[in-house]
Amino acid sequence: MKSLLLAILLLLPGSAVWAQGMAAGATREVNFLYEVKVIDEFIERFNDAPNSFLRKEYLRYGKPINFTRQDLVRFLFEKDITDTDSVAHRFIAQVTDSLHPQKISFNDSNWYAHLDCFFNQDGLRFTIPLVLRVELDSNGSTRWLICGIGDAPMLQNIDSNNLIAEQMDNRKFISPSDYATNFIELHHILKPGFEGVNYLTPALFETSRGRKFCQLIRSGKLKFDGPGAMRFYFFQIPNYSFTVERFVRQTTHSGWLISNIRVCSDSEKLAEKEKLLQRTL
């Protein structure tokens, strides 16, 4: 807790603008400033991007930039880092190394959104996790594609050999910003007539599980009820993987934060990704 408080004190603004009348909502405003509101902002802070929201707000209020990238990365951990948290300390030292800094990118496909989705079949409600990743198209644009489908009973009892042929339509895609609304576009996509070829990765679309899922949605036998909890998995940093989840609390330390970090080799990362995507190892 000591280091967390130190980080908060380090980041808290000192200008008179912020000091005026706590009853007027200053506490709420400060909490909003430091909350990591969307995954884009998490990536900005992890990289200490020059045009980050946090830096812009500091400039707007005339506050000198008094934090380092080490401070920012340390503050992105959900739990306070103690002196005995050797994994976190080594991770922070590695990614913020002055000679060889390591950063993460939104456009890199080596990270995933895991979304618990609610479906309905014959009046029974099921949860089927969907895993999505960012795809960078040849024209430089990005979109989300479904790359993994969790196991579910209804996917075991259907013939996947009768799927109607589908034509790719580049005008149909999941927007790169849709993560900010918990992938609300899925309500407009996962419905009768579903054209999975536009929304699934080719590798998933060609699997038995992918074909069964598309057939059930397309026929209307499986109905999408809405999205649930979401978290993100990052595999971009050498020797590490980490999970980012949203923590809702009325403090300066809230929003999208690292909930778990693991030391792993390339082969261990591959096994972890295969498990995440629900593919047979």
C-alpha positions in Angstrom: 0.0 0.0 0.0 2.9 2.3 0.7 4.1 2.3 -2.9 0.6 2.8 -4.2 0.1 5.8 -2.0 3.4 7.1 -3.1 2.5 6.7 -6.8 -0.8 8.5 -6.2 0.9 11.4 -4.4 3.4 11.6 -7.2 0.7 11.9 -9.8 -1.8 14.1 -8.0 -2.0 17.6 -9.5 -0.8 20.5 -7.4 -2.2 23.4 -9.2 -4.8 25.7 -7.6 -7.3 24.8 -10.2 -7.5 21.3 -8.7 -7.4 22.5 -5.1 -10.6 24.6 -5.3 -13.6 23.2 -3.4 -13.5 19.5 -3.0 -17.3 19.7 -2.6 -17.6 21.1 -6.1 -16.6 17.7 -7.5 -12.8 18.0 -7.5 -12.4 14.5 -6.1 -14.6 13.0 -8.9 -12.6 15.0 -11.5 -9.3 13.8 -10.2 -10.5 10.2 -10.1 -11.7 10.5 -13.7 -8.3 11.9 -14.7 -6.4 8.9 -13.4 -8.9 6.2 -14.2 -7.7 4.1 -17.2 -11.0 4.5 -19.0 -10.4 2.4 -22.2 -7.8 -0.1 -23.4 -6.4 2.5 -25.7 -5.5 4.6 -22.7 -3.9 1.6 -21.0 -1.7 1.2 -24.1 -0.9 5.0 -24.1 0.2 4.9 -20.5 2.1 1.7 -20.8 4.1 3.3 -23.7 4.1 6.8 -22.1 2.9 8.1 -25.5 3.7 11.8 -26.0 0.1 12.5 -27.0 -1.6 10.5 -24.2 -4.7 11.7 -22.5 -2.9 12.1 -19.2 -0.1 14.3 -20.7 -2.7 16.4 -22.5 -4.6 17.0 -19.3 -1.4 17.9 -17.4 -0.6 20.5 -20.1 -4.2 21.8 -20.1 -4.0 22.5 -16.4 -0.4 23.9 -16.5 0.9 21.0 -14.4 4.6 20.0 -15.1 5.1 16.4 -16.2 6.5 14.9 -13.0 6.2 11.2 -13.7 8.4 8.7 -15.5 7.4 5.7 -17.6 8.4 3.5 -14.7 5.9 5.3 -12.6 3.2 4.9 -15.2 3.8 1.2 -15.7 3.9 0.5 -12.0 0.6 2.3 -11.5 -1.0 0.1 -14.2 -0.9 -2.9 -11.8 -4.1 -3.5 -10.0 -2.4 -4.5 -6.8 0.2 -2.6 -5.0 3.7 -3.8 -5.9 5.7 -4.8 -2.8 9.4 -5.3 -2.4 9.0 -9.0 -2.7 7.1 -8.9 -6.1 10.2 -9.9 -8.1 8.3 -10.7 -11.2 6.6 -7.3 -11.4 9.9 -5.5 -10.6 11.8 -7.4 -13.4 8.9 -6.8 -15.8 8.9 -3.1 -15.2 12.7 -2.9 -15.5 12.7 -4.8 -18.8 10.0 -2.8 -20.5 11.3 0.6 -19.4 15.0 -0.2 -20.1 16.6 3.1 -21.3 18.6 1.4 -24.1 16.0 -1.2 -25.2 12.5 -0.1 -24.2 9.6 -2.4 -25.0 6.2 -1.2 -25.9 2.8 -2.7 -26.9 0.7 -1.8 -30.0 -3.0 -1.7 -30.6 -2.4 -2.9 -34.2 -0.4 -6.0 -33.2 -2.5 -9.1 -33.5 -0.6 -10.8 -30.6 -3.2 -9.7 -28.0 -6.8 -10.7 -27.5 -10.1 -9.6 -26.1 -12.0 -12.3 -24.1 -15.7 -11.6 -23.9 -18.2 -13.7 -22.0 -21.3 -13.7 -24.3 -24.9 -14.8 -23.4 -26.8 -16.9 -25.9 -30.3 -18.4 -25.8 -31.4 -21.7 -27.4 -34.9 -23.0 -26.9 -35.4 -20.8 -23.8 -32.2 -22.0 -22.2 -29.5 -19.4 -21.5 -25.8 -20.2 -22.1 -22.5 -18.4 -21.7 -20.1 -18.9 -24.6 -16.8 -17.0 -24.5 -15.8 -15.3 -27.7 -12.1 -14.3 -28.2 -11.4 -11.5 -30.6 -8.1 -10.1 -32.0 -7.2 -7.0 -34.1 -6.5 -7.6 -37.7 -4.5 -5.1 -39.8 -5.7 -5.0 -43.4 -3.5 -4.4 -46.4 -4.8 -0.9 -46.7 -3.7 0.0 -43.2 -7.1 -0.2 -41.6 -7.9 -2.3 -38.6 -10.9 -4.4 -37.5 -11.7 -7.0 -34.9 -12.1 -10.6 -35.9 -13.5 -13.5 -33.8 -10.6 -15.9 -33.4 -11.8 -18.3 -30.7 -15.2 -19.8 -29.6 -15.6 -21.4 -26.2 -17.0 -24.8 -25.8 -20.7 -25.2 -25.4 -23.1 -28.2 -25.4 -25.0 -27.1 -28.5 -21.8 -27.1 -30.6 -21.4 -30.8 -30.0 -24.8 -31.9 -31.5 -25.0 -30.4 -34.9 -23.9 -31.4 -38.4 -21.4 -28.9 -39.6 -21.3 -30.1 -43.2 -24.3 -28.2 -44.5 -23.1 -24.6 -44.1 -24.3 -22.3 -46.9 -21.5 -20.8 -48.9 -20.7 -17.2 -48.0 -19.0 -14.4 -49.9 -16.6 -12.0 -48.3 -17.9 -8.4 -48.1 -15.2 -6.0 -47.0 -17.9 -3.4 -46.1 -18.9 -5.7 -43.2 -16.6 -5.7 -40.2 -16.3 -5.2 -36.4 -15.1 -1.6 -35.8 -11.7 -1.3 -34.1 -13.3 1.0 -31.5 -16.1 -1.4 -30.7 -14.2 -2.7 -27.6 -15.1 0.6 -25.9 -18.8 -0.3 -25.9 -18.2 -4.0 -24.9 -18.6 -5.0 -28.5 -22.1 -3.8 -28.8 -22.0 -4.3 -32.6 -22.3 -8.0 -32.0 -26.1 -7.3 -31.4 -26.3 -6.3 -35.1 -24.0 -9.1 -36.4 -24.9 -12.2 -34.5 -28.4 -12.7 -35.9 -30.2 -14.8 -38.5 -28.4 -14.5 -41.8 -25.1 -14.2 -40.0 -22.2 -14.2 -42.5 -19.4 -15.6 -40.5 -16.8 -15.3 -43.2 -16.7 -11.5 -42.6 -16.3 -11.7 -38.8 -14.3 -14.9 -38.1 -10.6 -15.4 -38.8 -10.1 -17.8 -41.7 -8.5 -20.3 -39.3 -11.5 -20.4 -37.1 -14.1 -20.2 -39.9 -12.7 -23.4 -41.4 -12.9 -25.4 -38.2 -15.8 -27.7 -37.2 -16.5 -25.5 -34.2 -16.5 -22.3 -36.3 -18.9 -23.9 -38.9 -21.3 -25.1 -36.3 -21.4 -21.7 -34.6 -22.0 -19.9 -37.8 -24.8 -22.4 -38.8 -26.6 -22.0 -35.4 -26.5 -18.2 -35.5 -27.4 -18.0 -39.2 -30.4 -20.3 -38.8 -31.7 -18.4 -35.8 -31.5 -21.5 -33.6 -28.9 -19.8 -31.3 -29.8 -16.2 -30.3 -27.3 -13.7 -29.0 -28.5 -12.1 -25.7 -25.7 -9.7 -25.1 -22.1 -9.3 -23.9 -20.9 -9.9 -20.4 -17.5 -9.5 -18.7 -14.5 -8.6 -20.8 -10.7 -8.9 -20.2 -7.6 -8.6 -22.4 -4.6 -10.9 -22.8 -1.3 -9.5 -23.9 1.6 -11.7 -25.4 3.6 -8.9 -26.9 6.4 -8.6 -24.3 9.2 -11.1 -24.5 9.2 -13.6 -21.6 5.9 -12.4 -20.2 2.2 -12.5 -20.7 -0.3 -10.5 -18.7 -4.0 -10.0 -18.3 -5.8 -6.7 -18.1 -9.3 -6.3 -16.4 -11.5 -3.4 -15.5 -11.7 -2.5 -11.8 -14.6 -0.1 -10.9 -14.0 1.9 -7.7 -14.1 5.5 -6.7 -10.4 6.1 -6.4 -7.6 7.4 -8.6 -6.5 3.8 -9.1 -9.3 2.3 -11.2 -10.2 1.2 -14.7 -8.2 -1.2 -17.0 -5.3 -2.5 -14.9 -3.0 -5.5 -14.9 -4.6 -8.3 -12.8 -2.2 -11.1 -13.5 1.3 -11.4 -14.9 3.2 -14.6 -15.9 6.7 -15.4 -16.8 6.6 -17.7 -19.8 8.8 -19.0 -22.6 7.7 -18.9 -26.3 6.4 -22.4 -26.1 4.5 -21.7 -22.9 2.9 -18.6 -24.5 1.8 -20.7 -27.5 0.2 -23.2 -25.1 -1.5 -20.4 -23.3 -2.9 -18.9 -26.5 -4.1 -22.3 -27.7 -6.0 -22.8 -24.5 -7.4 -19.3 -24.7 -8.6 -19.9 -28.2 -10.2 -23.3 -27.2 -8.2 -25.2 -29.7 -6.9 -28.7 -29.2 -3.2 -28.7 -28.3 
